[in-house]
Amino acid sequence: MYFKIVYMQIIEFGTGDGSPVIHALETWGQYTGVIHGFEISPSAATAARHSAAAHGVSNQYKVLNSCFFKGLEQLRPSTLVANPPYVAAPDNDIMMPALHGGVDGANLTRDLMSLGLDKVMLLISSYSNPVETLQHARRQGYILRDFMVTAMPFGKYSSEPKVMRWITQMKDERKAFFSPRTYLLAGVLLVKPSTGLRQQKDLTDEVLAVMTALH
Ligand SMILES: C[S@@+](CC[C@H](N)C(=O)[O-])C[C@H]1O[C@@H](n2cnc3c(N)ncnc32)[C@H](O)[C@@H]1O
């Protein structure tokens, strides 16, 4: 297990300001490999690089200003980490188009699940069609091995009237689950059975029971 942790190749979709990976590298000392982060926004990529340097982790965190799907062609990663854009809206004419995740909010998430990587760790929102999204992961052959769920307040972009009207409609179709005060965000670890991790219990039903609770 130790060797898997040390040598696995990690790739990140959508670095943003880089803070989640920088924090993980600072607190998770065993990992000695390199994480390649891809960020499509030039200003965010620059900020992430500066921040990695300021925290002394730029030798382990290489941030590239490129579309993730193009960059992937150059690397052969085993593991993907991502907090993909998940704002659901009929089109990307919203306050923050970079956070548009498609009509149901989960297009990019499903694309990432379809790449066939051994391990995928990503965030899934309860208002972005979580049931279909996790069924998609199952169809791709993933086992949901572990998860954490946290309550999120609606922020500036998720409470934009156009978005709120859309996800309220999705709620009626059981594609979105939230209360007036909060939605849920799950961090899930998906693994292919071929990774040989000892405990292979699939927790998809358990995470869905939690993610659909606010209906
Ligand atoms: C929800 S933010 C996550 C930022 C950061 N990882 C975090 O968790 O705080 C999603 C990020 O993905 C970036 N992004 C969107 N599409 C992308 C693509 N095709 N390739 C690389 N980055 C992309 C956006 O610019 C945005 O910074």
The ligand as an SDF file (V2000), in Angstrom:
LIG
                    3D

 27 29  0  0  0  0  0  0  0  0999 V2000
  -14.9590   24.4580   -8.8860 C   0  0  0  0  0  0  0  0  0  0  0  0
  -13.4160   25.1480   -9.3990 S   0  0  0  0  0  0  0  0  0  0  0  0
  -12.2870   24.2300   -8.3680 C   0  0  0  0  0  0  0  0  0  0  0  0
  -11.0390   24.9720   -8.0020 C   0  0  0  0  0  0  0  0  0  0  0  0
  -10.1410   24.2720   -6.9720 C   0  0  0  0  0  0  0  0  0  0  0  0
   -9.6960   22.9670   -7.4300 N   0  0  0  0  0  0  0  0  0  0  0  0
  -10.8660   24.1170   -5.6680 C   0  0  0  0  0  0  0  0  0  0  0  0
  -11.3190   23.0190   -5.3400 O   0  0  0  0  0  0  0  0  0  0  0  0
  -10.9950   25.1300   -4.9390 O   0  0  0  0  0  0  0  0  0  0  0  0
  -13.2230   24.3970  -11.0010 C   0  0  0  0  0  0  0  0  0  0  0  0
  -12.0180   24.8940  -11.7780 C   0  0  0  0  0  0  0  0  0  0  0  0
  -11.9320   24.1520  -13.0040 O   0  0  0  0  0  0  0  0  0  0  0  0
  -11.4310   25.0100  -14.0090 C   0  0  0  0  0  0  0  0  0  0  0  0
  -11.7360   24.3910  -15.3270 N   0  0  0  0  0  0  0  0  0  0  0  0
  -12.9360   24.3250  -15.9640 C   0  0  0  0  0  0  0  0  0  0  0  0
  -12.8370   23.6290  -17.1140 N   0  0  0  0  0  0  0  0  0  0  0  0
  -11.5340   23.2270  -17.2170 C   0  0  0  0  0  0  0  0  0  0  0  0
  -10.7930   22.4590  -18.1800 C   0  0  0  0  0  0  0  0  0  0  0  0
  -11.3950   21.9340  -19.2730 N   0  0  0  0  0  0  0  0  0  0  0  0
   -9.4880   22.2400  -17.9590 N   0  0  0  0  0  0  0  0  0  0  0  0
   -8.8630   22.7420  -16.8580 C   0  0  0  0  0  0  0  0  0  0  0  0
   -9.5120   23.4760  -15.9080 N   0  0  0  0  0  0  0  0  0  0  0  0
  -10.8240   23.7080  -16.0780 C   0  0  0  0  0  0  0  0  0  0  0  0
  -12.1310   26.3330  -13.7310 C   0  0  0  0  0  0  0  0  0  0  0  0
  -11.4610   27.4300  -14.3200 O   0  0  0  0  0  0  0  0  0  0  0  0
  -12.0850   26.3570  -12.1840 C   0  0  0  0  0  0  0  0  0  0  0  0
  -10.9290   27.0180  -11.7100 O   0  0  0  0  0  0  0  0  0  0  0  0
  1  2  1  0
  2  3  1  0
  2 10  1  0
  3  4  1  0
  4  5  1  0
  5  6  1  0
  5  7  1  0
  7  8  2  0
  7  9  1  0
 10 11  1  0
 11 12  1  0
 11 26  1  0
 12 13  1  0
 13 14  1  0
 13 24  1  0
 14 15  1  0
 14 23  1  0
 15 16  2  0
 16 17  1  0
 17 18  1  0
 17 23  2  0
 18 19  1  0
 18 20  2  0
 20 21  1  0
 21 22  2  0
 22 23  1  0
 24 25  1  0
 24 26  1  0
 26 27  1  0
M  CHG  2   2   1   9  -1
M  END
$$$$
